[in-house]
Amino acid sequence: MNQPERPPQHPPLQQPGSKTPLQQRSDGSALINTNGTVVAPVVNGIPRFVSDLHLESFGFQWTRFDVAHESEDHATFQAKTGVAPESLHGLTVLDAGCGGGRYALLCGNAGALVTAADHSHAVDKAASLCQHLPNVRFLQADLKQLPLPPASFDFVFSIGVMHHDAHTQTVFNSVAKLVRPGGRMSVWLYRRNQWWQEIINSSLRSVTTRLPRHILLPLCHLGAVLGGIPLINRTLNKIICFSAHPCYQNRVCDTWDWWAPRYQHHHTAKELTDWFQAAGFTDITELPPEKTNSWYRQLWLWNLLPGSGVNVTGIRSVQNLPNP
């Protein structure tokens, strides 16, 4: 990616809504506005801008399981963003929905100035993972109300997060405003499958999203076992979604991520592309799936892979930008 003509530094924090500049209180316990009013407590070094943790079921898996794998995460990041991590050195980067922090870690190790935000307590796990990186900071905040100035990041990415809000496009629009003119944004969302798969999934999720953790978690472990059995992990999981990842912990985590969150919306490539266009992006590209074998690609094109994604990247236009 192109280097901006300015010295690298984190974008300043500002009060959501009023856009008033924020500074840390002298004792480090909170962020305050210009009137001295506490806007966000700072707990374990992380500013907390949320009070309603309605996404807690979404954050549980990232605090429970260790799913970072350096070489795999590098390949996945590049496939799902269209950007090589090495090209981010010295750039301001926003990880919008950082989860357990594996991609924040990747970008931080590449020398980017990373702001990583998540609504849930997963930010604590992510901060622990990146504690050796002074160029990575964390925020616990709603992606629709991030305490950040518009047009302030060189690169913004969101992998598998926006579709877990009540209104995916609202989250997209809020995050898109943070990309500077000439900057890049990449988004990965769940793909809309065939009608019969959508009916099965919605019916099952109407039950699983209501299950207590002590019941749902063993079911996710069962899904992880099935995901390790050849043939079953290539057939049954086209009907009932469970992960076929090589690592058992990742399979449990991915399966929980599918069945637990309250909200889960599926989208088409056209939908996501239209959002990019409406938000003032150009050079919009739909990225292909990470897996390259011809059978997988064909199933992907036929929208027969539950858990697969629509993946789009674009450059924010210097002209005709929407109002922040």
C-alpha positions as CSV (number, residue, x, y, z in Angstrom):
1,M,0.0,0.0,0.0
2,N,1.1,3.6,-0.6
3,Q,2.7,5.4,2.3
4,P,0.9,8.7,3.3
5,E,2.9,11.9,3.3
6,R,2.8,12.5,7.1
7,P,4.6,11.1,10.2
8,P,3.0,7.9,11.5
9,Q,0.9,8.3,14.6
10,H,-2.3,6.9,16.0
11,P,-5.5,8.9,15.2
12,P,-6.6,10.8,18.3
13,L,-9.6,9.6,20.3
14,Q,-12.8,11.7,20.5
15,Q,-16.1,11.5,22.3
16,P,-18.7,9.6,20.2
17,G,-21.4,11.9,19.0
18,S,-20.0,15.2,20.0
19,K,-16.5,14.6,18.6
20,T,-15.0,16.4,21.5
21,P,-11.3,15.6,22.0
22,L,-10.4,13.1,24.8
23,Q,-7.4,12.9,27.0
24,Q,-6.4,10.6,29.8
25,R,-7.0,11.6,33.3
26,S,-3.9,12.2,35.3
27,D,-4.3,9.0,37.3
28,G,-4.8,7.0,34.1
29,S,-8.2,5.6,35.2
30,A,-10.4,7.2,32.6
31,L,-10.6,9.3,29.4
32,I,-12.2,12.7,30.0
33,N,-13.5,15.4,27.6
34,T,-12.5,19.1,27.7
35,N,-15.0,19.7,30.5
36,G,-13.3,17.1,32.7
37,T,-16.3,14.7,32.4
38,V,-15.5,11.0,32.4
39,V,-16.4,9.6,29.0
40,A,-14.8,6.1,29.3
41,P,-13.1,4.3,32.2
42,V,-9.8,2.7,31.4
43,V,-9.6,-0.8,32.8
44,N,-6.4,-2.9,32.3
45,G,-5.1,-0.2,30.0
46,I,-8.2,-0.4,27.6
47,P,-10.7,2.4,27.3
48,R,-14.2,1.0,27.7
49,F,-16.9,2.8,25.7
50,V,-19.7,0.3,26.1
51,S,-22.1,-0.5,28.8
52,D,-24.5,-2.9,27.2
53,L,-22.6,-6.1,26.4
54,H,-25.3,-7.7,24.2
55,L,-22.6,-9.3,22.0
56,E,-21.1,-11.2,24.9
57,S,-22.0,-14.5,23.4
58,F,-20.0,-13.5,20.4
59,G,-16.9,-12.7,22.5
60,F,-16.9,-15.8,24.6
61,Q,-15.1,-18.0,22.1
62,W,-12.2,-15.7,21.7
63,T,-11.5,-15.6,25.4
64,R,-11.9,-19.4,25.8
65,F,-9.9,-20.7,22.9
66,D,-6.4,-20.1,21.5
67,V,-6.9,-20.0,17.8
68,A,-3.9,-17.9,16.5
69,H,-1.6,-19.7,14.1
70,E,1.0,-17.4,12.6
71,S,1.5,-18.9,9.1
72,E,-2.2,-19.7,8.6
73,D,-3.3,-16.3,9.9
74,H,-0.9,-14.6,7.4
75,A,-2.4,-16.5,4.5
76,T,-6.0,-15.9,5.7
77,F,-5.5,-12.2,6.2
78,Q,-4.0,-11.7,2.8
79,A,-6.8,-13.7,1.1
80,K,-9.6,-11.9,3.0
81,T,-8.2,-8.4,2.7
82,G,-6.2,-8.5,-0.6
83,V,-3.3,-6.9,1.3
84,A,0.1,-8.3,2.3
85,P,0.7,-7.6,6.0
86,E,4.3,-6.5,5.1
87,S,2.9,-3.6,3.1
88,L,1.3,-2.1,6.2
89,H,4.5,-1.0,7.9
90,G,4.1,2.6,9.2
91,L,0.5,2.8,8.2
92,T,-2.5,3.5,10.4
93,V,-4.7,0.4,10.5
94,L,-8.1,-0.2,12.1
95,D,-9.1,-3.8,13.0
96,A,-12.9,-3.4,13.2
97,G,-14.0,-6.3,15.4
98,C,-10.7,-7.7,16.5
99,G,-12.0,-10.7,18.5
100,G,-9.1,-12.5,20.1
101,G,-6.5,-10.3,18.3
102,R,-4.8,-12.6,15.8
103,Y,-5.0,-10.1,12.9
104,A,-4.1,-7.2,15.2
105,L,-1.0,-9.2,16.2
106,L,-0.2,-9.9,12.5
107,C,-0.4,-6.2,11.5
108,G,1.4,-5.1,14.6
109,N,4.3,-7.4,14.0
110,A,4.4,-6.0,10.4
111,G,5.0,-2.5,11.9
112,A,1.6,-1.0,11.4
113,L,0.1,1.5,13.9
114,V,-2.9,-0.6,14.8
115,T,-6.1,0.4,16.6
116,A,-8.1,-2.7,17.4
117,A,-11.7,-2.4,18.5
118,D,-14.3,-5.0,19.7
119,H,-17.6,-4.7,21.6
120,S,-16.9,-7.7,23.8
121,H,-14.4,-8.6,26.5
122,A,-12.4,-10.4,23.8
123,V,-10.3,-7.2,23.7
124,D,-8.7,-8.4,27.0
125,K,-7.5,-11.6,25.3
126,A,-6.4,-9.6,22.3
127,A,-4.5,-7.1,24.4
128,S,-2.7,-9.9,26.2
129,L,-1.7,-11.5,22.9
130,C,-0.3,-8.2,21.7
131,Q,1.2,-6.9,25.0
132,H,4.7,-6.8,23.6
133,L,3.7,-4.5,20.8
134,P,3.6,-0.8,21.8
135,N,2.3,0.1,18.3
136,V,-1.0,-1.7,18.9
137,R,-3.8,-0.2,21.1
138,F,-7.2,-1.6,22.0
139,L,-10.7,-0.1,22.5
140,Q,-13.8,-1.8,23.8
141,A,-16.4,0.0,21.8
142,D,-19.5,-0.4,19.5
143,L,-18.4,-0.3,15.9
144,K,-21.3,2.0,15.1
145,Q,-19.9,4.6,17.6
146,L,-16.2,4.3,17.5
147,P,-14.4,7.2,19.3
148,L,-12.3,8.0,16.2
149,P,-12.2,10.9,13.8
150,P,-13.5,10.3,10.2
151,A,-11.0,9.8,7.4
152,S,-8.2,8.9,9.7
153,F,-7.0,5.4,8.7
154,D,-4.9,4.3,5.8
155,F,-6.4,0.8,6.0
156,V,-9.5,-0.6,7.6
157,F,-10.5,-4.2,7.7
158,S,-13.3,-6.2,9.2
159,I,-13.3,-10.0,9.0
160,G,-16.4,-11.9,10.0
161,V,-17.9,-9.3,12.4
162,M,-20.3,-6.8,10.9
163,H,-23.0,-9.5,10.2
164,H,-23.3,-10.1,14.0
165,D,-25.0,-6.7,14.5
166,A,-28.7,-6.1,14.2
167,H,-28.0,-4.0,11.1
168,T,-24.9,-5.0,9.1
169,Q,-25.1,-2.0,6.7
170,T,-25.3,0.5,9.5
171,V,-22.0,-0.9,10.9
172,F,-20.4,-0.9,7.5
173,N,-21.3,2.8,6.9
174,S,-20.0,3.8,10.3
175,V,-16.7,2.0,9.8
176,A,-16.3,3.1,6.2
177,K,-16.3,6.8,7.2
178,L,-13.0,6.2,9.1
179,V,-11.0,5.4,5.9
180,R,-9.0,8.3,4.6
181,P,-9.3,9.4,0.9
182,G,-7.1,7.1,-1.0
183,G,-7.1,4.5,1.8
184,R,-8.3,1.0,1.5
185,M,-11.1,-1.0,3.2
186,S,-11.6,-4.8,3.1
187,V,-14.7,-6.5,4.5
188,W,-15.6,-10.2,4.8
189,L,-19.2,-11.2,5.6
190,Y,-21.2,-14.5,5.7
191,R,-22.4,-15.5,2.3
192,R,-26.1,-16.1,1.6
193,N,-26.6,-19.8,0.8
194,Q,-29.3,-21.6,-1.1
195,W,-32.8,-21.1,0.2
196,W,-33.2,-24.5,1.7
197,Q,-29.9,-24.1,3.6
198,E,-31.0,-20.7,4.9
199,I,-34.3,-22.2,6.2
200,I,-32.4,-25.1,8.0
201,N,-29.9,-22.7,9.5
202,S,-32.5,-20.2,10.7
203,S,-34.6,-23.0,12.2
204,L,-31.7,-24.5,14.1
205,R,-30.4,-21.1,15.2
206,S,-33.8,-20.2,16.6
207,V,-33.0,-22.9,19.1
208,T,-29.2,-22.7,19.6
209,T,-29.1,-19.0,20.3
210,R,-31.4,-19.6,23.3
211,L,-29.4,-22.5,24.7
212,P,-27.4,-22.0,27.9
213,R,-23.7,-22.1,27.6
214,H,-23.3,-25.4,29.4
215,I,-25.5,-27.1,26.8
216,L,-24.4,-25.4,23.7
217,L,-20.7,-25.8,24.3
218,P,-20.8,-29.6,24.4
219,L,-22.8,-29.5,21.2
220,C,-20.0,-27.4,19.6
221,H,-17.5,-30.0,20.8
222,L,-19.6,-32.6,19.1
223,G,-19.5,-30.6,15.9
224,A,-15.7,-30.3,16.2
225,V,-15.5,-34.1,16.5
226,L,-17.6,-34.5,13.3
227,G,-15.5,-31.9,11.6
228,G,-12.5,-34.1,12.0
229,I,-14.1,-37.1,10.4
230,P,-13.4,-37.5,6.6
231,L,-16.4,-37.5,4.3
232,I,-18.7,-36.3,7.1
233,N,-16.8,-33.0,7.2
234,R,-17.4,-32.6,3.5
235,T,-21.0,-33.6,3.3
236,L,-23.0,-33.2,6.5
237,N,-21.6,-29.7,7.1
238,K,-23.2,-28.5,3.9
239,I,-26.5,-29.0,5.7
240,I,-25.7,-28.4,9.4
241,C,-22.8,-26.0,9.7
242,F,-19.7,-27.1,11.7
243,S,-16.1,-26.4,11.1
244,A,-13.7,-28.7,9.4
245,H,-10.5,-26.8,10.4
246,P,-7.5,-29.0,11.0
247,C,-7.1,-27.8,14.6
248,Y,-9.7,-29.1,17.1
249,Q,-9.8,-25.9,19.2
250,N,-10.4,-23.8,16.0
251,R,-13.3,-26.2,15.1
252,V,-15.0,-25.7,18.5
253,C,-14.4,-21.9,18.3
254,D,-15.7,-21.6,14.7
255,T,-18.8,-23.8,15.5
256,W,-19.6,-21.7,18.5
257,D,-19.2,-18.6,16.4
258,W,-21.8,-19.9,14.1
259,W,-24.5,-21.1,16.5
260,A,-24.2,-18.8,19.5
261,P,-24.4,-15.1,18.4
262,R,-27.8,-13.5,18.7
263,Y,-27.5,-11.9,15.2
264,Q,-26.2,-13.6,12.1
265,H,-27.0,-12.0,8.7
266,H,-26.0,-13.5,5.3
267,H,-25.3,-11.3,2.3
268,T,-24.5,-11.4,-1.4
269,A,-21.5,-10.0,-3.2
270,K,-23.8,-7.5,-5.0
271,E,-25.1,-6.2,-1.7
272,L,-21.6,-5.6,-0.3
273,T,-20.3,-4.1,-3.5
274,D,-23.3,-1.7,-3.6
275,W,-22.4,-0.6,0.0
276,F,-18.9,0.2,-1.1
277,Q,-20.1,2.2,-4.0
278,A,-22.6,4.2,-2.0
279,A,-19.9,5.0,0.6
280,G,-17.6,6.6,-2.0
281,F,-15.2,3.7,-2.8
282,T,-13.7,3.0,-6.2
283,D,-11.5,0.1,-7.6
284,I,-13.9,-2.2,-5.9
285,T,-13.0,-5.9,-6.2
286,E,-14.7,-9.1,-5.0
287,L,-11.9,-11.3,-3.6
288,P,-12.0,-15.1,-4.3
289,P,-12.1,-17.6,-1.5
290,E,-8.9,-18.7,0.3
291,K,-9.2,-22.3,-0.8
292,T,-8.2,-22.9,-4.4
293,N,-9.3,-26.4,-5.3
294,S,-11.8,-26.5,-8.2
295,W,-14.6,-28.5,-6.4
296,Y,-14.6,-26.0,-3.5
297,R,-14.7,-23.0,-5.9
298,Q,-17.6,-24.5,-7.7
299,L,-19.6,-25.1,-4.5
300,W,-18.7,-21.5,-3.5
301,L,-20.0,-20.2,-6.8
302,W,-23.3,-22.1,-6.3
303,N,-23.6,-20.7,-2.8
304,L,-23.6,-24.2,-1.2
305,L,-21.0,-23.6,1.5
306,P,-22.4,-22.6,4.9
307,G,-19.9,-20.4,6.6
308,S,-18.3,-19.2,3.4
309,G,-18.0,-15.5,2.7
310,V,-18.5,-12.6,0.5
311,N,-15.3,-10.6,0.4
312,V,-14.9,-7.2,-1.1
313,T,-12.1,-4.5,-1.0
314,G,-12.0,-1.0,-2.4
315,I,-10.2,2.4,-2.3
316,R,-12.0,5.4,-0.9
317,S,-12.4,8.0,-3.5
318,V,-10.7,11.4,-3.1
319,Q,-13.7,13.0,-4.7
320,N,-17.5,12.9,-4.0
321,L,-17.1,11.6,-0.4
322,P,-20.3,11.3,1.6
323,N,-20.6,13.6,4.6
324,P,-19.0,12.2,7.8
